[in-house]
Amino acid sequence: MSRPDEARRVAAKQDIGTIMQSLKLYRLDNGRYPTQEQGLRALIEKPTTDPIPNNWKEGGYLERLPNDPWGNTYQYLNPGVHGEIDVFSYGADGKPGGEGNDADIGSWQ
């Protein structure tokens, strides 16, 4: 794996860590993680679908939702496959699975 590819994977892991921390704060405030339907958008805009969070932090939990280093959106699963929730990138190819630079990068790693 080249240095630029390695740097992208490290950046994705850092983004995922930041998103996970924001999700944990959301859960602390609201007693639950955003639903699958509410998605990661619940970190920047108060959800308008049930369950509506009662203690959503004014200004949100992130300034903006980052894209992964390849320009794709981060994925969110609730319930997760690897944990209570999963946040992940599909890697360079933007598709599930793969090897090397195309391998998925997730909160469970």
C-alpha positions in Angstrom: 0.0 0.0 0.0 1.4 3.4 -1.0 1.9 6.2 1.5 -1.0 8.3 0.1 -3.3 5.2 0.3 -2.1 4.5 3.9 -2.7 8.2 4.8 -6.3 8.0 3.4 -7.0 4.9 5.6 -5.6 6.6 8.7 -7.7 9.7 7.9 -10.8 7.5 7.6 -10.1 5.8 10.9 -9.8 9.3 12.5 -13.1 10.5 11.0 -14.8 7.3 12.2 -13.4 7.9 15.7 -14.8 11.4 15.7 -18.2 10.3 14.4 -18.3 7.6 17.1 -17.5 10.1 19.9 -20.3 12.3 18.6 -22.7 9.4 18.5 -21.8 8.6 22.1 -22.5 12.2 23.2 -25.8 12.0 21.3 -26.7 8.8 23.3 -25.7 10.4 26.6 -28.0 13.4 25.9 -30.9 11.4 24.5 -30.7 7.9 25.9 -30.3 6.2 22.6 -28.4 6.4 19.3 -30.1 7.8 16.2 -32.2 5.3 14.4 -31.1 3.8 11.1 -33.7 6.1 9.4 -32.4 9.2 11.2 -28.8 8.3 10.4 -25.7 10.3 10.9 -27.6 13.4 9.8 -29.0 13.4 13.4 -25.6 14.6 14.5 -25.9 17.9 12.6 -29.7 18.5 12.4 -32.3 17.6 15.0 -34.3 14.6 13.8 -37.9 15.2 12.9 -38.9 11.5 12.8 -39.7 9.4 15.9 -38.1 9.0 18.3 -37.6 12.8 18.5 -34.7 13.4 20.8 -35.7 15.5 23.9 -32.2 16.8 24.7 -30.7 17.3 21.3 -27.7 19.7 21.7 -28.3 23.1 20.2 -25.8 23.4 17.3 -25.5 19.7 16.9 -22.8 17.2 17.7 -20.7 17.8 14.5 -20.3 21.0 12.4 -20.7 18.9 9.3 -20.7 15.3 8.1 -17.4 14.6 6.5 -17.0 12.4 3.4 -14.5 9.7 3.6 -11.1 10.4 2.0 -12.3 9.0 -1.3 -15.3 11.4 -1.4 -18.0 8.9 -0.3 -20.4 9.2 2.6 -19.7 7.2 5.8 -22.1 4.4 6.4 -24.1 3.9 9.6 -25.9 0.8 10.8 -28.2 0.7 13.8 -28.3 -2.0 15.0 -24.8 -2.8 13.9 -23.4 -6.1 12.7 -20.1 -5.8 14.7 -21.3 -3.8 17.7 -24.4 -1.9 19.0 -23.9 0.5 16.1 -21.4 0.5 13.2 -19.8 3.4 11.3 -17.7 2.6 8.3 -16.3 3.5 4.9 -16.4 1.1 2.0 -12.8 2.1 1.2 -11.3 3.3 -2.1 -13.7 1.4 -4.4 -16.9 2.5 -2.5 -18.2 -1.1 -2.5 -18.7 -3.5 0.4 -15.8 -5.9 1.1 -12.5 -5.8 -0.9 -8.9 -6.1 0.0 -6.0 -3.7 0.5 -7.0 -0.2 -0.4 -10.5 -1.3 -1.3 -11.1 -3.0 2.1 -13.8 -1.6 4.4 -12.7 0.5 7.4 -15.0 0.4 10.4 -15.6 1.4 14.0 -15.0 -2.2 15.0 -11.4 -2.3 13.8 
